[in-house]
Amino acid sequence: TFVATVASDASRAYAQPWQKLATFDGYISYLTFLNDSVGFVGLGLSPGMPLTRPPIKLYRTSDRGTSWNKVMVPSGYDGEISNIQMVDSVNGWLAMTVWNGNGDKALWRTTDGGLAWNETSLVGSGTAVRITPSAMVVSDLFGQGHISTDGGATWPSGFPSGTTDLDFVDATHGAASVYRGQSWLYTADGGLTWQASNLDIEGWSVYGAKGTSEFYAAPETNIHPNHDKIYKSSDYGATWNSIATFPFNFTGDIEGIGEDWLFFQVH
């Protein structure tokens, strides 16, 4: 179910009542709005969830979420829609976290504003896509991350370990969270090269406050003893420190409005 609230500013949003706007025939894995009117809801289920897995679907709204229309996506996929990055009003990219099924492309593309999406040549299990002036970067759950310097035509290089999300605070500085067994990564050259940070626990989301040097994370709480903590990096993702501890489990996602408002989900 998709719910929404409307407020004139962020400081009042938390106090506004929420109302149901739509119900979908599957599990919501991703939601984003490109502007005040146009947004997407992706349906899917993350790897490891012991539930019946419905077909992958994507819905689009152009009226602030009042109505939703199903758009065309490649068939035969299992897993979840993880991320959409539009470069303008008509051209964009979608990271597809492939999990079983017949489809194997980590990246889809639209050239009509998201009304139809087509497979690219990139094979893998994409978890996020980001575009900088230097590179297009796609994080990958089960393999190496992918780096393209020709707009996604070829992918000659990558970075190690399974990565679950990535974000940038400006044109050059980015950070990536990892699945298991590796260190989180950071870049200072727009995604062309990546280095290891001091954080090495499983995380599914990283949020960068645009125009600052700060990244935030709320790792999932199912295995690691330090997963009940909120982490912050003030040096573009190079080093991380705990800034808060809570007496409950996190689901792994964190989002924000600038650096003043942070939101994360709990079990």
Secondary structure, DSSP 8 states (H G I E B T S, - for coil): -EEE---SSHHHHTTS--EEEE--SS-EEEEEESSSS-EEEEE---TT--S-----EEEEESSTTS--EE-B--SSEEEEEEEEEESSSS-EEEEEEEEEES--BSEEEESSTTSB-EE-S-BS-EEEEEE-SS-EEEEESSS-EEEESSTTS---EEESS-EEEEEESSSS-EEEEESSSS--EEESSTTSS-EE-S--S--S--EE-TTSS-EEE---SSS-TTTTEEEEESSTTSS-EEEEE-SS-EEEEEEEETTTEEEEEE-
